[in-house]
Amino acid sequence: MNETENKIVGFDFVRAFAIFFVFMGHIFGDKLIIRSLSPGLTMSVLGFISAYLLTSKYETFNGAFYVKRFSRIYSSLVVCLFFITLFHLFLSYEVINQHSIFHYMGLSFFMELFNVANKSSLGSGLWFVTIILLMYLLLPLICILYRHKYSKAHLIVVILLCLFFNMIMYGTASSWNVVMSFNIGSYVGMNSNIKTFIQKSFAFYLSTTLFILILCGLATSQIIPYEVRNFLLALYPFFAVPLLFKIGDNLKGGVEKIVIWFSSVSYEVYILHFYFINKNFSDIFPNINSMYLQFLIALVIVLPLAHIFSKFAVFISSSINTYLLHFQAVLKSTDIHT
């Protein structure tokens, strides 16, 4: 396997690790170790790799880029939510209303931000989709900031602003964490590369990440001020991402294949898992009270659904891309010959 392929597996592991612990975090949220990992570390590394993979690949962000990215995001979102809508109709949940439309549009974050009570059974966790969409729309501006001769100063200002807003704003979930890590990932993608970014030893990244997580655990337990958690958010991209990448970079055989597969369906897993845990799980399986059984059963349900819906969403996205971008190419060709 060549270096490029290894790099992809490294990022696959980062993504798979984050989504798996987000899944666990929403079930075992009372466990200190889980609360220390999610949503701080998990959402941070997701924001970083999303930005890095785009900015290291693309020089400009034109119409074709947005067609491809938005068609992929919305295909999975609509396919997954449509299934959940049908399922919730069967369960007699309140799902056919205006708020559901907002969730299909990927605008869930604004309902939380403006403290609008959600009247739909949909929408759990979809704030993340809104933030990623906003970050994609801001990529042209982000490119200007971090290709500037004062790019490092711009990044420092953005990090400080994100930490400030994260402290004083409510109804934002972990959005400022994702915004901050997305900017860090963009900076690295435009000014460096992953090989340089992770150049220190595995032992260094392991020890520093464990130290950060211990501080986070102490803050979560309020042994030290809880506000310390806020300041740790800026550190995860610089230490946890390299650690996880190095682990993924050395995976082999069956474990590697599982990680690659799980990463490929991780977006669908993220969208779907909320509807098969906690109260939703109790409504479906009222006689099962064990959290561990809940986790296993939810995995057994969500993973096959995520795999099927991912395939379906890729087909829809590919069809949209072919239709829109082929039409655009035909128009350009017509202009050339007239």
N, C-alpha and C positions, 0 to 999 in steps of 0.2 A: 504494500500500500504506500502510495507516495505521500509527500509532506502535505500537499493540499487536501487530500482525502483525510489525513489524520487531523488536520485543523477542523474540518467539517465535523468529524466525530467528537472532537473536543467541545465544539459548540452544541452539538446534539446532547451531550451529557449535561452541560450547563442548563439547557432548556428542560430536559427530562427531570433532572434533580429538582429544579424550581417548581415545576408543575406538580410533581409527586408530593412535595412537601406543602404546597398550597392545598392540595387535596387533603392531606393528613391534618393540616392546620385547621381546616374548617370542621373537622370531626373531633380531633383531640386538642382543641383550643385551650383546655385547662391545664395541659402538660407544659411545664416550664421550658423544656428543651425545644418543643415545637413552637411555642410563643416567641422564643429567642431567635428562631430561624425565619418564621413567617408571621407577618408580611414584610419584615424589614429586608433581610437578605434575599429572599426569593424574588420579590418584585424588583429589587434593585438589579439583580443579575439579568432578569428578563428585559428590563429597559435597556441595559448596556448592550447586550448581544443584538437586540433588534436594531439599534442604531449603528453599531459597528459593522454588521453584515451589509447594511445598505450603503453607508458612506464609504466603505472600503471597496465597494463594487461599482458604484455609480458616480460619475463626475457631475452630471446634471440631472435634474428631476423634472422631466417634461411630461406632456400629456400621456405618452405611452407608458411611462413609469406608473403614473397614477391609475391608469386603466388596469394594469396588471395587479398592482397592490390592492386597490380597493375592490376589484372583482374577487380576489382571493379572500379578503377579509369578510366581505359581505356575503359571499356564497356560503361559507361555513356558518356564519351568524344566522342567516335566514333559514338554511336547511335545519340546523339544530333547533332554533326557536320554533320553527313550524312543527317539528315533531313534538316538542314539549307542549305547544299550544293544543295539538290534537289530544295528547295524553291528559292535559289538564282539563280539557272539555269533558273527557271521559270521567275524570274524578270530580267534576262539577265545581272546579275552581273558577274564580273570577279572572278571566283572561281576555275576553273580547271587549276591549275598551281602548280609549285614546292613549293611555299610558303604554299599552303594549306596542302601539305604533312607534312611540319614541324609542322603545327598546330595540325594535327591528331596525330602526334608523341608526342605531349605535350612539344614541344621545343620553344614555342612562345617567352618566355622570352629572349632568346639569340638574337632574331631579334631586340628587343628593346634595349638590352644591347649594341649591335654592330651597332646600328643606321642604320639598314637595312630597307628601305622603304617597307612596306608590300604591295605586289601586289595582295593579295587575299582579298576577302570580309570577310573571316573568321579571327579569331584570337583575337577579342576584349576581353580583360580581362584574357586571358589564361596564362599570365605570372604567375599567382597564381598557376596554375597546375604544371608548371615547377618547381617552388620553393618547393612545397610540395613533388614532386617526388625526388628532390635533397635531401631534408631533410630526407625522408625515406631511401634513399641510405646511408646517413651518420649516421643513427641510431646506428650501431655498434660502431663507433667512439664516438658518443655522449654519449653512455652508459659508455665507458671507462672514459670520462671526468668527468661525474657526479656520478660515483661510486668510484671515487678516494678520498683519504683522504683530498685532497685540492679542492674538488668539488666546494665549494663556491667561491674560488678564480678564478677557471676556468670560472665560470658563470659570474663573474664581468668583467673579461677580454673580454669575448665574447660580453657582453652587450656594453662595451666601444668601441670595434671594430665595432660593428654594427652601433652604433650612429655616429662614425667617418665616416664610409663608406657611410652612408645615407646622410651625409652632403656634401661629396665631389664628389660623383658619380652621373652621370645622366643616363637616360634610364633604371632605375631600378624600376620604379613605387614605390610600397610600400614593395618591396621585403625584404629590410633589417629590416623593422618592423616585418615582418612575421618570418624571420630567428631568430630574437632576441626573440620574444614571443614563438616560437617553442622551443628554448633552455631553456627558463624559465619554460615552461610547462614540458619539459623533466626532468629538475632538480627536480621540485615538485613531479612529478610522481615517480621518483626513490628514493627520500629521504624523502618524506612526504606523505600526503594524502589530499583529498579535504576537509575533516572535519576539519583538523588542519589548512589548508590554509585559510578557511573562518571563523575562530573561533571568530573574532570580531563581534560587533553588526551590524545590518542592518543600523542603524543611522550613524555609523562610515563610512561604505562604501558608503552610499548615499552622505554624506557631502563631503568626500574626492573626490569622482568621480565628483560631481558637481563643486567643486573647480578647479579640473584639466580641466574640460570642459570649465569653464569660462576663465581660462588662455588661453586655446586653441582658444576660440572665440576672445579674445583680440589680440592674436598673428595673427590670421587669418585676423582680421580687421586692422592689423598693428598699433594698438594702443600701443602695446609693440612690441619688435623685433620679426619678423616672425620666426626667428631661434629657438625661445622658443618651438615651436611645436615639433621640433626634439627631445628635451630633455624630453618631456612629454611621448614619445612613450614607454619608459621603465616602466612607472608607471601604464599603463592600465591593464596589467595582474594582478598586486597586488591589485588593487582597483575595476576596472570595472568588472572583471571576478567574484569575490565574490558577488558583488552587483547583477549582472544579475542572477547568480546561485541561490542566495537566493530568488529572485523574482520567478524564475521558480520552485523552490523547494516548493513553497506555492500555485501553481496553482491547481485548481480543476475543475472537470466537463468538460463542453464543451470547455472552453478555453484551458484546458490542452490537450484535444484531438486534437484541431486545431494546437497547438504548436508542438505536437509530429509528426503530419502528415506533417506540413510544414518543420520541421527539416529533415524528412525522404526524402524529395524531394529537399532540399536546394541546393545540388550540381548541380542538373539538372537546377534549377531555375537560379543559378549563370551563368552557361554556356549559357543558352538560352536567358536571358533577354536582353542582348546587341543588339540582332537582331530584337527587336520589340520596340525600343525607339529611340528618337532623329531623326537623318536623316533617319534611317531605317523605323521608324514609319511614317515619312512624305512621304516617297516613297510609303508606303502601304495605308495611309490615308491622302492624300494631303490636304483635306479640313478641317482637325481638327487641330486647333492651340493651344488649351488649354492644358497646361502641366498636369493639374489635370485629364482631360479626357484621355490624353495619358497614365498616370499612371494606371488608372482604366482599360482601354482597354488592355494595355500590361499585367496587372495581369490576366485578364480574358483569355487571349490567352496563357500566359506562364504557369500558374498553372496546367491546364489540360494536356498540353503537357509534363510538368515535371513529373506529376504523371504517365502518360502512359510510357514515356521513362525510368523512374526509374524502373518500373516493368519489362520492357523488358531487361534493363541492368542487373538487379539482376538475371534474368533467364540466360542470357549469361554468367555472371560471375560465377554463380553456376555450369553451364555446363563445363566451362573451369576448374574450381577447381576440379570437379569430375573426369574429363578426366586426368588432369595432376597429381593430387595427388593420385588418384587411381592407375595410372600407376606406380608412384613412390613406392606405398605400395606393389604392385605386385612384383616389382624388388627386394625390400628388402626381401620379403617373399621367393622369388626364391633363393636369396643369402644364406639365412638361411638354406635352405634345400638341398643345393648343397655342 
